Amino acid sequence: MDAKTLEHFVPWFRAAAPYIHAFRGRTFVIAFGGEVVADGKFVDLTHDFNLLAALGVRLVLVHGARPQIDERLERRQADIRYVHDMRVTDEATLADVKEASGRLRTEIEALLSVGLPNTPMANADIRVSSGNFVVARPVGVIDGIDMQFTGEVRKVNADAIRRCLDDGDLVLLSPLGYSPTGEIFNLTLEDVAAQTAIALKADKLLFLMDEPGVATGRRMRHELTVSEADALIAGKRALKGDSGIYLPFATRACRGGVKRVHLVSRHVDGALLLELFTHSGVGTMVTEDPLEQLRQATVEDVGGIVRLIEPLEADGTLVKRSRELLEIEIDRFYVLQHDELIVGCAALYPFTKEGAAELACLAIHPDHRNGGAGERLLRSVEAAARKRRFERLFVLTTRTAHWFVEQGFREVPMTELPEARKQAYNFQRRSKVLVKVL
């Protein structure tokens, strides 16, 4: 490993620590089509599954088998028919479905069992559990066509799956369901994955697909709320490809209680890890509510605030504050939280006698500085100041005076500070004083 790689590796690994802590013991449902195995990409994917398992993530994998089934049908020159992206499954086709799914499941289990030395699977001990966890019912007649043995999920035996996960097993589900009368139905992987995630109250559902994520025109949508996704689904421009297939199931899963649904490319090596362990991700994440939240800080936020302001204290932008001082003054702070991470903070110090308040310790994570996060945080603090009937807001800064001027502040002499703040003015820093009338 060269020096440049090492230089980037250490900061990245440290940055991944919050995600490692957050994911331990969590349940992820990951769905992928049979194409992943057909094109030879599943070997690399097993390395990522092994890493997630080693970090304590409880994994449920749902595989598809469409290309493997199509291959068998083409071999015997049978008709391949789809209605609303669901295969029409007659009795002869069902035999091919069972054969293809069974062979594919066995192949996946074999690849997950590899433990060769000098590979990412060295010392891996992944035990795979499969079974009749999914109860299904027939879809029936759609657009006048009898779908026969094509089914939909009726129920998922979540308790049985949890017992396997509690034993440390990885659970592998095929796109097959079973009826109480002993019939077998051909299911879609997206239905199985979404219903399983809902039944398990999974923390994440991830779909690996052909596109890099959901795009509108040339714009990649890295984050979508359920309402925004619904608008795209109902829009005049129909979503094409896998996005059009998976996004409705993503919204269904979110409404069913799944906290996060991710749509990522199957073609990018390591896309799963990049989506999970980097703040910006590489695909599209769907959530019930907006990821960003502005709120009053609590003592639990102190660690996040420290990590946010330490670089700015080191370069002299902010005055250094000890952790103890932050804990004492935490009720003065407001935080901007994005996907459970603190990405912005600001403090409001009152000078009641003068009807003024000081805005201090305003900091925004570098990844969020160009998206208006600073402006949103400032507006929140201004609203809090107005609610407390302060007439003016002032700030002392050495580096960002121009930005504050753009936000409606004006520079004033130090003598206009409240008397107590004037006495504490640091002449060595020579901070500029800016004021905004509220």
C-alpha positions as CSV (number, residue, x, y, z in Angstrom):
1,M,0.0,0.0,0.0
2,D,1.6,3.3,-1.1
3,A,1.8,6.4,1.1
4,K,-1.0,8.2,-0.7
5,T,-3.4,5.3,-0.2
6,L,-2.4,5.1,3.5
7,E,-2.9,8.8,3.9
8,H,-6.6,8.5,2.6
9,F,-7.2,5.2,4.4
10,V,-6.8,6.4,8.0
11,P,-9.2,9.4,7.8
12,W,-11.8,7.3,6.0
13,F,-11.6,4.5,8.5
14,R,-11.9,6.9,11.4
15,A,-14.9,8.6,9.6
16,A,-16.6,5.2,9.3
17,A,-16.5,4.7,13.1
18,P,-19.9,6.3,13.8
19,Y,-21.5,4.0,11.2
20,I,-19.8,0.9,12.6
21,H,-21.2,1.8,16.1
22,A,-24.7,2.5,14.7
23,F,-25.0,-0.6,12.6
24,R,-23.9,-3.2,15.2
25,G,-26.8,-5.5,16.0
26,R,-29.0,-3.9,13.3
27,T,-31.0,-5.9,10.8
28,F,-30.4,-5.2,7.1
29,V,-32.4,-6.8,4.3
30,I,-30.4,-6.8,1.0
31,A,-32.1,-7.8,-2.3
32,F,-30.3,-8.5,-5.6
33,G,-31.3,-10.0,-8.9
34,G,-30.0,-13.2,-10.4
35,E,-27.9,-11.1,-12.8
36,V,-25.4,-10.4,-9.9
37,V,-24.6,-14.1,-9.9
38,A,-24.8,-14.6,-13.6
39,D,-22.3,-11.9,-14.4
40,G,-19.8,-13.2,-11.8
41,K,-20.1,-10.2,-9.5
42,F,-21.4,-12.1,-6.5
43,V,-17.9,-13.2,-5.4
44,D,-17.0,-9.5,-4.6
45,L,-20.4,-9.0,-3.0
46,T,-19.7,-11.9,-0.6
47,H,-16.7,-10.0,0.7
48,D,-18.9,-7.1,1.5
49,F,-21.5,-9.4,3.2
50,N,-18.7,-11.0,5.2
51,L,-17.5,-7.5,6.4
52,L,-21.0,-6.5,7.4
53,A,-21.4,-9.7,9.3
54,A,-18.0,-9.3,11.0
55,L,-19.2,-5.8,12.2
56,G,-22.2,-7.3,13.8
57,V,-24.9,-6.6,11.2
58,R,-27.8,-9.1,11.1
59,L,-28.2,-9.9,7.4
60,V,-31.1,-11.2,5.4
61,L,-30.4,-11.7,1.7
62,V,-33.1,-12.0,-0.9
63,H,-32.1,-13.2,-4.3
64,G,-33.8,-13.1,-7.7
65,A,-33.5,-15.7,-10.5
66,R,-34.9,-14.0,-13.6
67,P,-32.0,-14.6,-16.0
68,Q,-31.6,-18.2,-14.8
69,I,-35.3,-18.9,-15.3
70,D,-35.3,-17.2,-18.7
71,E,-32.3,-19.3,-19.8
72,R,-34.1,-22.6,-18.9
73,L,-37.3,-21.4,-20.7
74,E,-35.3,-20.4,-23.8
75,R,-33.6,-23.8,-23.8
76,R,-36.9,-25.6,-24.2
77,Q,-38.2,-22.8,-26.5
78,A,-41.1,-21.9,-24.1
79,D,-42.9,-18.6,-24.1
80,I,-41.6,-15.9,-21.7
81,R,-44.5,-13.7,-20.7
82,Y,-44.7,-10.8,-18.3
83,V,-47.6,-8.8,-17.0
84,H,-46.8,-5.6,-15.0
85,D,-43.2,-7.0,-14.7
86,M,-44.5,-10.3,-13.1
87,R,-43.8,-13.6,-14.9
88,V,-46.8,-15.5,-16.0
89,T,-46.1,-18.9,-14.3
90,D,-47.9,-22.0,-15.7
91,E,-47.2,-25.4,-14.3
92,A,-44.3,-26.2,-16.7
93,T,-42.7,-22.8,-16.0
94,L,-43.0,-23.4,-12.2
95,A,-40.9,-26.4,-12.6
96,D,-38.2,-24.3,-14.2
97,V,-38.6,-21.6,-11.5
98,K,-38.1,-24.2,-8.8
99,E,-35.1,-25.8,-10.5
100,A,-33.4,-22.4,-11.3
101,S,-34.0,-21.0,-7.8
102,G,-32.8,-24.2,-6.1
103,R,-29.6,-24.3,-8.1
104,L,-29.0,-20.6,-7.6
105,R,-29.6,-20.8,-3.8
106,T,-27.1,-23.6,-3.6
107,E,-24.5,-21.7,-5.6
108,I,-25.0,-18.6,-3.4
109,E,-24.6,-20.7,-0.2
110,A,-21.4,-22.2,-1.6
111,L,-19.9,-18.8,-2.3
112,L,-20.8,-17.6,1.1
113,S,-19.1,-20.6,2.6
114,V,-15.6,-19.8,1.1
115,G,-12.9,-19.2,3.7
116,L,-9.7,-19.2,1.7
117,P,-6.6,-17.7,3.3
118,N,-5.2,-14.5,1.9
119,T,-8.6,-13.4,0.7
120,P,-11.3,-11.1,2.3
121,M,-13.1,-14.3,3.3
122,A,-10.2,-15.6,5.4
123,N,-11.5,-17.0,8.8
124,A,-15.0,-16.2,7.7
125,D,-17.6,-18.4,9.5
126,I,-20.9,-17.5,7.7
127,R,-23.7,-20.0,8.4
128,V,-26.6,-19.7,6.0
129,S,-30.2,-20.5,6.9
130,S,-32.9,-21.0,4.4
131,G,-36.4,-22.3,4.7
132,N,-40.1,-21.9,4.2
133,F,-40.3,-18.5,5.9
134,V,-42.6,-16.9,3.3
135,V,-46.3,-17.7,3.1
136,A,-47.8,-16.8,-0.3
137,R,-51.1,-16.6,-2.2
138,P,-51.9,-16.5,-5.9
139,V,-52.0,-13.1,-7.6
140,G,-55.0,-14.3,-9.6
141,V,-56.1,-12.7,-12.9
142,I,-54.5,-9.5,-14.1
143,D,-55.7,-7.6,-17.2
144,G,-57.6,-10.7,-18.2
145,I,-54.6,-13.0,-17.9
146,D,-54.5,-15.9,-15.3
147,M,-51.2,-15.6,-13.6
148,Q,-51.6,-19.2,-12.3
149,F,-48.6,-20.0,-10.1
150,T,-47.4,-16.4,-9.8
151,G,-48.0,-15.3,-6.3
152,E,-47.6,-12.5,-3.8
153,V,-46.4,-12.5,-0.2
154,R,-49.2,-13.2,2.3
155,K,-47.1,-13.4,5.5
156,V,-43.5,-13.6,6.6
157,N,-42.5,-15.8,9.6
158,A,-40.5,-13.0,11.2
159,D,-40.1,-14.9,14.5
160,A,-38.4,-17.9,12.8
161,I,-36.1,-15.6,10.9
162,R,-35.2,-13.7,14.1
163,R,-34.3,-17.0,15.8
164,C,-31.9,-17.7,13.0
165,L,-30.4,-14.2,13.2
166,D,-30.1,-14.5,17.0
167,D,-28.1,-17.7,16.5
168,G,-25.7,-15.7,14.3
169,D,-26.9,-17.1,11.0
170,L,-27.2,-15.2,7.7
171,V,-30.7,-15.8,6.3
172,L,-31.1,-16.4,2.6
173,L,-34.5,-16.1,1.0
174,S,-35.4,-17.3,-2.5
175,P,-38.3,-15.7,-4.6
176,L,-40.6,-18.6,-3.7
177,G,-43.6,-18.8,-1.4
178,Y,-45.6,-21.6,0.1
179,S,-49.3,-21.9,0.8
180,P,-50.9,-23.7,3.7
181,T,-52.2,-26.2,1.2
182,G,-48.7,-27.1,0.1
183,E,-48.6,-25.2,-3.2
184,I,-45.5,-23.3,-4.3
185,F,-45.7,-19.8,-5.9
186,N,-43.3,-17.8,-7.9
187,L,-42.7,-14.4,-6.3
188,T,-40.9,-11.2,-7.2
189,L,-37.8,-10.5,-5.2
190,E,-38.9,-6.9,-4.5
191,D,-42.1,-8.1,-2.9
192,V,-40.3,-10.7,-0.8
193,A,-37.6,-8.1,0.2
194,A,-40.1,-5.4,1.1
195,Q,-42.5,-7.6,3.1
196,T,-39.6,-9.3,4.9
197,A,-38.1,-5.9,5.9
198,I,-41.5,-4.7,7.1
199,A,-42.2,-7.9,9.1
200,L,-38.7,-7.8,10.7
201,K,-39.0,-4.0,11.4
202,A,-35.6,-3.9,9.6
203,D,-33.3,-0.9,10.0
204,K,-32.4,-0.9,6.4
205,L,-33.6,-2.4,3.1
206,L,-31.2,-2.2,0.2
207,F,-31.9,-3.0,-3.5
208,L,-29.0,-3.6,-5.8
209,M,-30.1,-2.5,-9.3
210,D,-28.8,-1.6,-12.8
211,E,-29.0,2.2,-12.4
212,P,-26.8,4.1,-10.0
213,G,-29.9,5.4,-8.2
214,V,-33.1,7.3,-8.9
215,A,-32.6,10.1,-11.4
216,T,-34.9,12.9,-12.6
217,G,-33.6,14.0,-15.9
218,R,-29.8,14.4,-15.5
219,R,-30.1,14.9,-11.7
220,M,-29.3,12.1,-9.4
221,R,-31.5,12.1,-6.3
222,H,-29.4,11.0,-3.4
223,E,-32.2,11.5,-0.9
224,L,-36.0,11.2,-1.3
225,T,-38.8,11.4,1.2
226,V,-41.8,9.0,0.7
227,S,-43.9,12.0,-0.5
228,E,-41.3,13.0,-3.0
229,A,-40.9,9.4,-4.3
230,D,-44.7,9.2,-4.6
231,A,-44.7,12.3,-6.8
232,L,-42.0,10.8,-9.0
233,I,-44.0,7.5,-9.3
234,A,-47.2,9.4,-10.2
235,G,-45.5,11.9,-12.5
236,K,-46.1,12.2,-16.2
237,R,-42.6,10.9,-17.0
238,A,-42.7,7.3,-15.9
239,L,-39.6,6.0,-14.2
240,K,-37.9,3.5,-16.3
241,G,-35.9,0.4,-15.6
242,D,-35.2,-0.8,-12.1
243,S,-36.1,2.6,-10.5
244,G,-39.6,2.2,-11.7
245,I,-39.8,-1.4,-10.3
246,Y,-38.1,-0.8,-6.9
247,L,-39.1,2.7,-5.9
248,P,-42.8,1.8,-5.2
249,F,-41.6,-1.1,-3.0
250,A,-39.2,1.3,-1.3
251,T,-42.1,3.7,-0.3
252,R,-44.2,0.7,0.8
253,A,-41.4,-0.5,3.1
254,C,-40.9,3.0,4.6
255,R,-44.6,3.3,5.3
256,G,-44.5,-0.2,6.9
257,G,-41.8,1.0,9.4
258,V,-38.5,0.4,7.7
259,K,-36.3,3.4,8.6
260,R,-34.2,3.6,5.5
261,V,-34.4,2.1,2.0
262,H,-31.4,2.4,-0.3
263,L,-31.3,1.9,-4.1
264,V,-27.7,1.4,-5.3
265,S,-25.9,0.2,-8.4
266,R,-24.9,-3.5,-8.7
267,H,-22.2,-2.5,-11.2
268,V,-20.0,-0.4,-8.9
269,D,-17.5,-2.5,-6.9
270,G,-18.1,-1.8,-3.2
271,A,-21.2,0.3,-3.8
272,L,-22.8,-1.3,-0.8
273,L,-20.0,-0.2,1.5
274,L,-19.8,3.2,-0.1
275,E,-23.5,3.7,0.5
276,L,-23.5,2.5,4.1
277,F,-20.2,3.9,5.4
278,T,-19.9,7.3,3.7
279,H,-22.0,10.3,4.6
280,S,-23.0,11.3,1.0
281,G,-23.5,7.7,-0.2
282,V,-23.5,6.7,-3.9
283,G,-27.2,5.7,-4.5
284,T,-30.6,7.0,-3.5
285,M,-31.9,6.8,0.1
286,V,-35.7,6.9,0.7
287,T,-37.0,7.8,4.2
288,E,-40.5,8.5,5.6
289,D,-39.4,12.0,6.9
290,P,-36.8,14.5,5.8
291,L,-33.3,13.5,7.0
292,E,-32.5,17.0,8.2
293,Q,-33.6,18.2,11.6
294,L,-33.0,21.5,13.4
295,R,-33.4,21.2,17.2
296,Q,-32.2,22.3,20.6
297,A,-29.1,20.4,21.6
298,T,-29.0,17.9,24.4
299,V,-26.0,16.6,26.4
300,E,-26.0,13.5,24.1
301,D,-24.9,15.8,21.3
302,V,-21.7,17.0,22.9
303,G,-19.6,14.4,21.3
304,G,-20.9,15.3,17.8
305,I,-20.4,19.0,18.5
306,V,-16.8,18.4,19.6
307,R,-16.0,16.5,16.4
308,L,-17.6,19.3,14.3
309,I,-15.8,22.3,15.9
310,E,-12.4,20.7,16.7
311,P,-10.9,21.5,13.1
312,L,-12.2,25.0,13.3
313,E,-10.7,25.5,16.8
314,A,-7.4,24.1,15.5
315,D,-7.1,26.6,12.6
316,G,-8.2,29.6,14.8
317,T,-11.6,30.1,13.3
318,L,-13.4,29.3,16.6
319,V,-12.4,30.0,20.2
320,K,-11.5,26.7,21.9
321,R,-14.2,25.3,24.2
322,S,-13.6,22.4,26.5
323,R,-15.9,19.4,26.6
324,E,-16.8,20.3,30.2
325,L,-17.8,23.9,29.1
326,L,-19.9,22.5,26.3
327,E,-21.7,20.2,28.7
328,I,-22.4,23.1,31.1
329,E,-23.6,25.4,28.2
330,I,-25.4,22.8,26.1
331,D,-28.8,24.5,26.7
332,R,-27.4,27.4,24.7
333,F,-26.8,25.3,21.6
334,Y,-28.8,24.4,18.6
335,V,-27.8,21.5,16.2
336,L,-28.5,20.6,12.6
337,Q,-28.8,16.9,12.4
338,H,-28.6,15.0,9.1
339,D,-29.3,11.2,9.1
340,E,-28.5,11.0,12.9
341,L,-25.2,12.8,12.5
342,I,-24.5,16.4,13.8
343,V,-23.6,18.4,10.8
344,G,-24.1,21.9,12.2
345,C,-24.2,23.8,15.5
346,A,-24.7,27.3,16.8
347,A,-25.0,28.8,20.3
348,L,-27.2,31.7,21.5
349,Y,-25.9,33.7,24.5
350,P,-28.4,36.2,26.0
351,F,-27.7,39.7,27.2
352,T,-31.1,40.4,28.5
353,K,-30.5,43.9,29.9
354,E,-29.5,45.2,26.5
355,G,-32.2,43.2,24.6
356,A,-29.4,41.5,22.6
357,A,-28.0,38.0,22.1
358,E,-24.7,36.7,20.7
359,L,-24.6,34.1,18.0
360,A,-21.5,32.0,18.7
361,C,-19.8,28.8,17.7
362,L,-21.6,28.6,14.3
363,A,-20.1,25.6,12.5
364,I,-21.1,23.5,9.5
365,H,-19.6,20.3,8.3
366,P,-17.6,20.8,5.1
367,D,-19.9,18.4,3.1
368,H,-22.9,20.6,3.9
369,R,-21.6,24.1,3.4
370,N,-22.7,24.5,-0.2
371,G,-26.3,23.4,0.4
372,G,-27.6,26.2,2.4
373,A,-27.2,24.4,5.8
374,G,-25.6,27.5,7.4
375,E,-28.4,29.8,6.3
376,R,-31.1,27.3,7.6
377,L,-29.3,27.1,11.0
378,L,-28.9,30.9,11.2
379,R,-32.6,31.4,10.5
380,S,-33.5,28.9,13.2
381,V,-31.3,30.7,15.8
382,E,-32.8,34.1,14.7
383,A,-36.3,32.7,15.2
384,A,-35.3,31.5,18.7
385,A,-33.9,35.0,19.4
386,R,-37.1,36.7,18.3
387,K,-39.2,34.3,20.3
388,R,-37.3,35.4,23.4
389,R,-37.9,39.1,22.4
390,F,-34.3,40.0,21.7
391,E,-34.1,43.1,19.4
392,R,-30.7,42.5,17.9
393,L,-28.3,39.6,17.2
394,F,-24.5,40.2,17.2
395,V,-21.6,38.0,16.2
396,L,-17.8,38.2,16.5
397,T,-15.8,36.6,13.7
398,T,-12.3,36.6,12.3
399,R,-12.9,34.7,9.0
400,T,-16.6,34.8,7.9
401,A,-17.6,38.5,8.1
402,H,-18.5,38.6,4.4
403,W,-20.9,35.7,4.8
404,F,-22.7,37.4,7.7
405,V,-23.0,40.6,5.7
406,E,-24.7,38.6,3.0
407,Q,-27.2,37.4,5.7
408,G,-28.2,40.9,6.6
409,F,-25.6,41.7,9.3
410,R,-23.6,45.0,9.3
411,E,-20.2,45.7,10.8
412,V,-20.1,48.0,13.8
413,P,-17.4,49.1,16.2
414,M,-16.6,47.0,19.2
415,T,-18.0,49.7,21.4
416,E,-21.5,48.7,20.4
417,L,-21.2,45.4,22.2
418,P,-23.1,44.9,25.5
419,E,-21.0,46.0,28.4
420,A,-20.3,42.5,29.8
421,R,-19.3,41.2,26.3
422,K,-17.2,44.3,25.7
423,Q,-15.2,43.5,28.9
424,A,-14.5,40.0,27.6
425,Y,-13.4,41.1,24.1
426,N,-10.2,39.4,23.1
427,F,-7.9,42.1,21.6
428,Q,-5.4,39.5,20.4
429,R,-8.0,37.9,18.1
430,R,-9.3,41.3,17.0
431,S,-12.6,39.8,15.9
432,K,-14.9,41.9,13.7
433,V,-18.3,42.7,15.3
434,L,-21.4,42.4,13.2
435,V,-25.0,43.2,14.2
436,K,-28.4,42.3,12.8
437,V,-31.6,44.0,13.9
438,L,-34.3,41.5,14.5
